[in-house]
Amino acid sequence: MRLLTLRVWCAVPDGDLKKDRMFGYYLATFFAFAIVLSEGSATEVTEFCSFFNNRAPEPQPNLKNCTWFKENSCCMQEEIAETFEQVKSLPGASPACQQYTNYLMCYICAPYQNMFYIWGYLKVCEEFCDAWYGACGSAILKGSRVNQLYTNGSDFCKSRSYKVSTIAQKDCFFFDKLMDTTNGQRSGHVYWEHPAMLISTLIMFCFVLYPL
């Protein structure tokens, strides 16, 4: 299916086939360079560790928790280990509930935490709060079920003294299921770190499938 889609993208229905293919390659290359230039001119966002007195993030190859931040992390292994030791699983918590809770604790490792941890307050995305609340609804807190104590995810997060925003605001900590793994590897998902990489790859496949 992927090969068929690529052939349709590269194919030209009629006319001077060689000339049209050349034009298509040049056009795609132009767009790839345009993306590079446009992103290069964008304002670079400075990352710093607001939870740790604004120190700079750095590689932490020995992380055993929150391992997806190994390449660039605000926390050290001993710091995140101490955090996890303080987190107690709620009675009746499902594996999904524990997964969301553990992921939330990893905010202290995020290298971009200065975007959502400000003046001693953590801001969590509403979407994350709703997912966390849904997964932990049957868990017991203060002698009652979570979904009996709180009506929605925002209320649940606010009860933990977190501020709440939305992903669209780009100022809150959110759950990225592609990053959340147990072995530190991104589970089978392809990451296009730069849009030009995708375009360049498509151009290469066009040359392979339809040589001039």
WOFEN-V15492 format. One record per residue. N is the residue number from 1. RES is the residue in one letter. OMEGA is omega as a letter, one per 20 degrees, with the letter a starting at -180 (999 if undefined). NEAR is the number of other ideal C-beta (glycine too) atoms within 10 Angstrom. Layout:
BEGIN
N_RES_OMEGA_NEAR + N_RES_OMEGA_NEAR
END
This chain:
BEGIN
1_M_r_5 + 2_R_a_7 + 3_L_r_9 + 4_L_r_8 + 5_T_a_9 + 6_L_r_16 + 7_R_r_13 + 8_V_a_8 + 9_W_a_13 + 10_C_a_19 + 11_A_r_14 + 12_V_a_14 + 13_P_a_6 + 14_D_a_6 + 15_G_r_9 + 16_D_a_10 + 17_L_a_13 + 18_K_a_11 + 19_K_a_10 + 20_D_r_14 + 21_R_r_18 + 22_M_r_12 + 23_F_r_13 + 24_G_r_17 + 25_Y_a_16 + 26_Y_a_10 + 27_L_r_11 + 28_A_r_16 + 29_T_r_14 + 30_F_r_11 + 31_F_r_13 + 32_A_r_20 + 33_F_r_12 + 34_A_r_12 + 35_I_r_16 + 36_V_a_15 + 37_L_a_10 + 38_S_a_10 + 39_E_r_11 + 40_G_a_8 + 41_S_a_7 + 42_A_r_7 + 43_T_a_5 + 44_E_a_6 + 45_V_r_9 + 46_T_r_8 + 47_E_r_16 + 48_F_a_16 + 49_C_a_22 + 50_S_r_19 + 51_F_a_19 + 52_F_r_16 + 53_N_r_7 + 54_N_r_9 + 55_R_a_11 + 56_A_r_12 + 57_P_r_21 + 58_E_a_12 + 59_P_r_11 + 60_Q_a_20 + 61_P_a_9 + 62_N_r_10 + 63_L_r_21 + 64_K_r_11 + 65_N_r_17 + 66_C_a_26 + 67_T_r_21 + 68_W_r_19 + 69_F_a_22 + 70_K_a_15 + 71_E_a_13 + 72_N_a_15 + 73_S_r_25 + 74_C_a_28 + 75_C_r_27 + 76_M_a_15 + 77_Q_a_16 + 78_E_a_9 + 79_E_a_16 + 80_I_r_23 + 81_A_r_13 + 82_E_r_11 + 83_T_a_17 + 84_F_r_14 + 85_E_a_8 + 86_Q_a_7 + 87_V_r_12 + 88_K_r_8 + 89_S_r_11 + 90_L_r_16 + 91_P_r_9 + 92_G_a_14 + 93_A_r_20 + 94_S_r_14 + 95_P_r_8 + 96_A_r_13 + 97_C_r_21 + 98_Q_r_16 + 99_Q_r_18 + 100_Y_r_21 + 101_T_r_19 + 102_N_a_16 + 103_Y_a_21 + 104_L_r_19 + 105_M_a_16 + 106_C_r_23 + 107_Y_a_23 + 108_I_r_20 + 109_C_a_27 + 110_A_a_24 + 111_P_a_18 + 112_Y_a_18 + 113_Q_r_22 + 114_N_r_18 + 115_M_a_17 + 116_F_r_23 + 117_Y_a_21 + 118_I_r_13 + 119_W_r_5 + 120_G_r_8 + 121_Y_r_10 + 122_L_r_19 + 123_K_a_18 + 124_V_r_25 + 125_C_a_23 + 126_E_r_19 + 127_E_r_16 + 128_F_r_23 + 129_C_a_27 + 130_D_r_16 + 131_A_r_19 + 132_W_r_24 + 133_Y_r_21 + 134_G_a_16 + 135_A_a_20 + 136_C_a_25 + 137_G_a_18 + 138_S_r_14 + 139_A_a_18 + 140_I_r_15 + 141_L_a_17 + 142_K_r_9 + 143_G_a_8 + 144_S_r_10 + 145_R_a_15 + 146_V_a_23 + 147_N_r_15 + 148_Q_r_13 + 149_L_a_15 + 150_Y_a_20 + 151_T_a_10 + 152_N_a_14 + 153_G_r_23 + 154_S_r_17 + 155_D_r_13 + 156_F_a_24 + 157_C_a_25 + 158_K_r_15 + 159_S_r_13 + 160_R_r_11 + 161_S_r_9 + 162_Y_r_21 + 163_K_a_15 + 164_V_r_18 + 165_S_r_20 + 166_T_r_13 + 167_I_a_13 + 168_A_a_10 + 169_Q_r_12 + 170_K_r_12 + 171_D_a_14 + 172_C_r_24 + 173_F_a_22 + 174_F_a_18 + 175_F_r_19 + 176_D_a_10 + 177_K_r_11 + 178_L_r_12 + 179_M_a_17 + 180_D_r_16 + 181_T_a_13 + 182_T_a_9 + 183_N_r_7 + 184_G_a_13 + 185_Q_r_9 + 186_R_a_13 + 187_S_r_11 + 188_G_a_6 + 189_H_r_9 + 190_V_a_7 + 191_Y_r_8 + 192_W_a_10 + 193_E_r_7 + 194_H_a_12 + 195_P_a_14 + 196_A_r_18 + 197_M_r_13 + 198_L_a_14 + 199_I_a_20 + 200_S_r_16 + 201_T_r_13 + 202_L_r_14 + 203_I_a_19 + 204_M_r_10 + 205_F_r_16 + 206_C_r_20 + 207_F_a_12 + 208_V_a_10 + 209_L_a_13 + 210_Y_r_16 + 211_P_a_7 + 212_L_999_9
END
